[in-house]
Amino acid sequence: MNFADALTAKSKEKSPICVGLDPNLNKLPKGISPDPAGVLEFCKGIIDSVSDVAPVIKPQLAYFEVMGWEGMKVFWEVCEYAKTKDLLVIADGKRNDIGSTCDAYAKAYLHKESPVDALTVSPYLGSDGVRPFIERCKENDKGIFVLVKTSNPSSGELQDLPTGDEAIHEHMAQLVEAWGTEVLGPETSLSAIGAVVGATYPEELKYLRTLMPHCPFLIPGYGAQGGGAKDIKDGFIPDGTGAIVNSSRGIIFASNGSDWKEAAAKAARDMAEEIDGVINSN
């Protein structure tokens, strides 16, 4: 199934939220060892706690890479475990390169048997740094989310620079929309090529939706970074689909005590209710 169709179906079934797995060794709850075994236990516990309400998890590769080969083994085990819970997996690695190196990244994460359903991609080397990922999306029913307007405070240093009558992120959005028309889902007319657009810039989010009508949005910045439910409403298309909103720290570190699983479950439910309330309001 086309990735956008699968994402839409699962979001309708549960809610349009994504839980980011950022297992910072310095923030793990009491009783969880700060090592690969502890990270595996923690990530599985979070998945168990949120899988009834969140259709997507987003493991952040950096927190696994920092633990060396054992950490990468845990990363793949976490992705495989998520699939047993019928979740979609977005690997957050922001990969990019050119030529055969880019093709190797695409093969590594988006091959047919991979438990990774989608990968975040940086586009700032141009189309030849994105094309191998697009081809894997076509071949293997995978997806990518291309960085367009990121949620961090300094994103404007590059992304907001004017290029004629538009900003760089606006031009990037038009490129992403054009790429996206190559991989449209037959059930939704949404694309397997999505865009990362931060909740911390709601006005830009609203305008970028007009530039990318076929692209699902991955919206970071909700919760700990300051974005709220009202900030993300315009990232959705009129029928309430077309976006998935991510929260990481606000859910996985809702408690550092023995109730960390229960706290994560409650935080995910609260987020889902808040977002559903906003996107379904008139």
Disulfide bonds with the S-S distance in Angstrom:
none
